[in-house]
Amino acid sequence: MRRERELRMDQLAVYVNSCDKYSWIWDAFFKSFKKYWPDCPYDLFLGSNEIDPEIDKVTTLLSGHDSRWGFTTRTNLERIKAEYVLFMQEDYLLREPVRTHIIEKVQQNLISGDGHCVRLNDSFMKKYVKSPDQIVVNPPGTPFRTSLQASIWKRSTLLKLIRDEETPWDFEVKGSRRSDQIESGFYISRGRCLPYYFGGAVNQGRLMLNFYPEIKKLGAEPASEHFMLNRQFMDQFMWYVIFDKITFQSILPKHWIRKAESMCKDKFERGKNFISAKLASYYINKGDSI
């Protein structure tokens, strides 16, 4: 029987991967982090290029002017001493209190299994299961085996898989195939261990508008130039209207959703135009400039 190694707090660090281009979202991220994980026992790092926001209890790692994702990520990860890192992106805004004991248990399961990576959110699990710390095998050949969704990584393994010239999307596809050379040690948690907005709040470099009310509640207000608007936003919005109606009900009346969905069955553009006009009225009346 494999003997369990003693779990130490310094074995794991939280690493928030970012770059100067997305410095506008940092305030919202760390406010959500401090609100929902105020007792985080791990060292917290932010990785970027040249901007240091000087946030309390956050160590900023700067890679320099080279803005390539792979180079920035590798350079900053090399400066962390912890054996394992909880890898997050800057737009993974927490939405509920984090249960530290669940993170600890998942890490222990990973260590006990001589593991390399465990993804902390099963995208198909919408709610907590009874034992979200349980992990299942993520076998070779699986698409997005090296997904950049929040995960606990063995730092040395992650560094071996990263290539300086690659983008995040390259890494998720090509890195997954490189990881096939490692037959075992990749896992997925059975439940939502880290309660954040799956997929992130930023799409194509801009904040998806449905996150604006939540960010405003946190006391963070990104400049309107960073909002996803017009066709770019509406394409994303109508995807949610059709496939995930719950997402937008926090800011839109249900009858808007039903009418837009009905319009989409007739003509997709009609549904988009209806919601676009309603959204414009909604924010103008509230005095928010978008």
C-alpha positions as CSV (number, residue, x, y, z in Angstrom):
1,M,0.0,0.0,0.0
2,R,1.3,3.4,-0.9
3,R,2.0,5.5,2.2
4,E,0.4,8.9,2.2
5,R,2.8,11.8,2.3
6,E,2.1,14.4,5.0
7,L,0.2,17.4,3.6
8,R,1.9,20.7,4.2
9,M,0.6,24.2,3.4
10,D,3.8,25.1,1.6
11,Q,3.4,22.3,-0.8
12,L,0.6,24.2,-2.6
13,A,0.5,27.8,-3.9
14,V,-2.3,29.6,-5.7
15,Y,-1.1,31.0,-9.0
16,V,-3.3,33.4,-11.0
17,N,-2.1,33.5,-14.5
18,S,-2.5,36.8,-16.4
19,C,-0.8,39.5,-18.5
20,D,-0.7,43.3,-18.6
21,K,-3.5,43.3,-21.2
22,Y,-6.0,42.1,-18.6
23,S,-4.9,44.2,-15.7
24,W,-8.4,45.8,-15.8
25,I,-10.0,42.7,-14.4
26,W,-7.5,42.1,-11.5
27,D,-9.4,44.3,-9.1
28,A,-12.6,42.4,-9.6
29,F,-10.8,39.0,-9.3
30,F,-9.0,39.7,-6.1
31,K,-12.1,41.3,-4.5
32,S,-14.0,38.1,-5.3
33,F,-11.2,36.0,-4.0
34,K,-10.9,37.9,-0.7
35,K,-14.7,37.8,-0.3
36,Y,-15.2,34.1,-0.9
37,W,-11.8,32.7,0.3
38,P,-10.7,35.1,3.1
39,D,-9.0,32.3,5.0
40,C,-7.0,30.9,2.1
41,P,-3.9,29.3,3.8
42,Y,-1.8,29.2,0.7
43,D,0.7,31.7,-0.8
44,L,-1.1,33.7,-3.5
45,F,0.8,34.7,-6.7
46,L,-0.2,36.8,-9.7
47,G,1.7,36.3,-12.9
48,S,2.0,39.1,-15.5
49,N,4.4,41.0,-17.7
50,E,5.5,44.4,-16.3
51,I,2.6,45.8,-14.2
52,D,2.6,45.3,-10.5
53,P,-0.7,46.2,-8.9
54,E,0.8,45.9,-5.4
55,I,-2.2,44.1,-3.9
56,D,-2.0,43.2,-0.2
57,K,-1.0,39.6,0.5
58,V,-0.4,38.9,-3.3
59,T,3.1,38.4,-4.7
60,T,3.3,39.6,-8.2
61,L,5.6,37.8,-10.6
62,L,6.7,39.7,-13.7
63,S,8.2,38.0,-16.8
64,G,9.1,41.2,-18.7
65,H,8.0,42.7,-22.0
66,D,7.8,39.4,-23.8
67,S,4.0,38.9,-23.9
68,R,3.8,35.4,-25.3
69,W,1.5,33.3,-23.2
70,G,3.8,30.3,-23.0
71,F,6.9,32.3,-22.1
72,T,5.1,34.4,-19.5
73,T,3.5,31.4,-17.9
74,R,6.7,29.3,-17.8
75,T,8.9,32.2,-16.6
76,N,6.6,33.0,-13.7
77,L,5.9,29.4,-12.7
78,E,9.6,28.8,-12.5
79,R,9.9,31.3,-9.7
80,I,7.4,29.5,-7.4
81,K,8.9,27.1,-5.0
82,A,5.8,25.1,-4.1
83,E,5.7,21.6,-5.5
84,Y,2.0,22.0,-6.5
85,V,0.1,25.0,-7.8
86,L,-3.6,25.7,-7.9
87,F,-3.7,27.3,-11.4
88,M,-6.3,29.9,-12.2
89,Q,-6.9,32.5,-14.8
90,E,-7.6,36.2,-14.0
91,D,-11.2,36.0,-15.0
92,Y,-12.2,33.0,-12.8
93,L,-14.3,35.1,-10.4
94,L,-15.3,33.2,-7.3
95,R,-19.1,33.1,-6.7
96,E,-19.5,31.2,-3.4
97,P,-17.4,30.5,-0.3
98,V,-14.5,28.2,-0.9
99,R,-14.3,25.2,1.4
100,T,-10.6,24.8,2.1
101,H,-10.9,21.3,3.5
102,I,-12.2,20.2,0.1
103,I,-9.1,21.7,-1.7
104,E,-6.9,20.0,0.9
105,K,-8.6,16.6,0.3
106,V,-8.3,16.8,-3.4
107,Q,-4.6,17.7,-3.1
108,Q,-4.1,14.8,-0.8
109,N,-5.8,12.5,-3.3
110,L,-3.6,13.8,-6.1
111,I,-0.4,13.3,-4.0
112,S,-1.5,9.8,-2.8
113,G,-2.0,8.8,-6.4
114,D,1.4,10.1,-7.6
115,G,-0.7,12.4,-9.8
116,H,0.2,15.3,-12.1
117,C,-3.0,17.2,-12.4
118,V,-6.6,17.3,-11.1
119,R,-9.2,19.6,-12.7
120,L,-11.2,21.1,-9.9
121,N,-14.5,21.6,-11.8
122,D,-16.3,19.0,-13.8
123,S,-18.1,21.1,-16.3
124,F,-21.0,18.7,-16.4
125,M,-21.7,18.9,-12.7
126,K,-24.0,21.8,-12.0
127,K,-24.1,21.4,-8.2
128,Y,-21.9,20.1,-5.5
129,V,-22.1,16.3,-5.2
130,K,-21.9,14.7,-1.8
131,S,-18.1,14.1,-2.1
132,P,-16.7,16.6,-4.6
133,D,-13.2,15.7,-3.4
134,Q,-13.4,12.4,-5.1
135,I,-11.4,12.2,-8.3
136,V,-11.7,10.1,-11.5
137,V,-9.2,9.3,-14.1
138,N,-8.7,11.6,-17.1
139,P,-7.1,9.1,-19.5
140,P,-4.7,9.7,-22.5
141,G,-6.5,10.8,-25.7
142,T,-9.1,12.8,-23.9
143,P,-9.8,16.2,-25.6
144,F,-8.6,19.1,-23.5
145,R,-6.8,16.8,-21.1
146,T,-4.6,19.9,-20.2
147,S,-7.6,22.2,-19.9
148,L,-6.7,25.6,-18.4
149,Q,-9.8,25.5,-16.2
150,A,-8.9,25.7,-12.5
151,S,-6.7,22.8,-11.6
152,I,-4.1,21.6,-9.1
153,W,-0.9,20.8,-11.1
154,K,2.3,19.3,-10.1
155,R,4.4,22.3,-11.0
156,S,7.2,20.3,-12.6
157,T,4.8,18.5,-14.9
158,L,3.1,21.7,-16.0
159,L,6.5,23.3,-16.8
160,K,7.4,20.3,-19.0
161,L,4.3,20.6,-21.0
162,I,4.4,24.4,-21.7
163,R,6.0,25.7,-24.8
164,D,7.1,29.4,-25.0
165,E,5.6,30.1,-28.4
166,E,2.1,28.6,-27.7
167,T,-1.1,30.4,-26.9
168,P,-3.5,29.2,-24.2
169,W,-5.6,27.5,-26.9
170,D,-2.5,25.8,-28.4
171,F,-1.6,24.5,-25.0
172,E,-5.1,23.0,-24.4
173,V,-5.0,21.2,-27.7
174,K,-1.3,20.4,-28.4
175,G,-0.4,20.2,-24.7
176,S,-3.1,17.5,-24.3
177,R,-1.5,15.4,-26.9
178,R,1.9,15.9,-25.3
179,S,0.4,14.8,-22.0
180,D,-0.6,11.5,-23.7
181,Q,3.0,10.4,-23.1
182,I,2.1,10.4,-19.4
183,E,-0.2,7.4,-19.1
184,S,-1.5,8.0,-15.7
185,G,-1.8,10.7,-13.0
186,F,-4.4,13.0,-14.7
187,Y,-7.7,13.4,-12.9
188,I,-11.0,15.3,-12.8
189,S,-12.9,16.0,-9.6
190,R,-16.4,14.6,-9.4
191,G,-17.9,17.9,-8.4
192,R,-17.4,21.6,-8.2
193,C,-14.5,22.0,-5.8
194,L,-13.7,25.6,-6.6
195,P,-17.0,27.6,-7.1
196,Y,-16.1,30.1,-9.8
197,Y,-17.9,31.1,-13.0
198,F,-16.8,28.2,-15.3
199,G,-15.2,29.4,-18.5
200,G,-14.4,32.8,-17.0
201,A,-16.0,36.2,-17.2
202,V,-13.9,37.4,-20.2
203,N,-14.5,36.4,-23.8
204,Q,-12.5,37.6,-26.8
205,G,-10.7,40.1,-24.5
206,R,-13.9,41.7,-23.2
207,L,-16.1,41.4,-20.1
208,M,-19.3,39.5,-20.8
209,L,-22.0,42.0,-19.8
210,N,-23.9,39.5,-17.7
211,F,-21.1,39.7,-15.2
212,Y,-21.3,43.4,-14.8
213,P,-23.9,43.5,-11.9
214,E,-21.9,40.9,-9.9
215,I,-18.6,42.8,-10.4
216,K,-20.3,46.1,-9.4
217,K,-21.5,44.5,-6.2
218,L,-17.9,43.7,-5.4
219,G,-17.0,47.4,-5.7
220,A,-15.1,47.0,-9.0
221,E,-16.1,48.8,-12.1
222,P,-14.1,48.2,-15.3
223,A,-14.1,50.9,-17.9
224,S,-16.9,50.5,-20.4
225,E,-14.3,50.0,-23.2
226,H,-13.8,46.5,-21.8
227,F,-17.4,45.4,-22.1
228,M,-18.5,42.9,-24.7
229,L,-21.2,44.8,-26.8
230,N,-23.0,44.9,-30.1
231,R,-22.7,41.7,-32.2
232,Q,-19.8,40.3,-30.3
233,F,-21.8,40.4,-27.1
234,M,-25.1,39.4,-28.6
235,D,-23.7,36.3,-30.3
236,Q,-22.5,35.2,-26.9
237,F,-25.7,36.2,-25.2
238,M,-28.0,34.4,-27.5
239,W,-26.0,31.2,-27.1
240,Y,-26.8,31.4,-23.4
241,V,-30.5,32.2,-24.1
242,I,-30.8,29.1,-26.1
243,F,-28.6,26.7,-24.1
244,D,-28.3,28.1,-20.6
245,K,-31.2,30.4,-19.8
246,I,-30.4,30.5,-16.1
247,T,-27.2,32.5,-16.7
248,F,-28.9,35.7,-17.6
249,Q,-31.9,35.6,-15.3
250,S,-30.0,37.5,-12.6
251,I,-30.2,40.7,-14.7
252,L,-33.0,40.2,-17.1
253,P,-36.7,39.6,-16.5
254,K,-37.8,36.0,-17.4
255,H,-40.4,37.3,-19.9
256,W,-37.5,38.9,-21.9
257,I,-35.8,35.5,-22.0
258,R,-39.0,33.7,-23.1
259,K,-39.7,36.2,-25.9
260,A,-36.2,36.2,-27.2
261,E,-36.2,32.4,-27.3
262,S,-39.5,32.4,-29.1
263,M,-38.1,34.9,-31.6
264,C,-35.1,32.8,-32.2
265,K,-37.2,29.9,-33.4
266,D,-38.6,32.3,-36.1
267,K,-35.5,34.3,-36.9
268,F,-32.3,34.4,-34.9
269,E,-31.5,38.1,-35.7
270,R,-35.0,39.2,-34.4
271,G,-34.3,37.7,-31.0
272,K,-30.9,39.4,-30.9
273,N,-32.3,42.8,-31.9
274,F,-35.0,42.6,-29.3
275,I,-32.6,41.8,-26.4
276,S,-30.1,44.4,-27.6
277,A,-32.7,47.1,-27.4
278,K,-33.9,46.0,-24.0
279,L,-30.4,45.9,-22.7
280,A,-29.6,49.4,-23.9
281,S,-32.8,50.7,-22.2
282,Y,-31.9,48.7,-19.0
283,Y,-28.5,50.2,-18.6
284,I,-29.3,53.7,-19.8
285,N,-32.2,54.0,-17.3
286,K,-29.8,52.9,-14.5
287,G,-27.4,55.6,-15.5
288,D,-24.6,53.1,-16.5
289,S,-22.6,54.3,-19.5
290,I,-21.9,51.5,-21.9
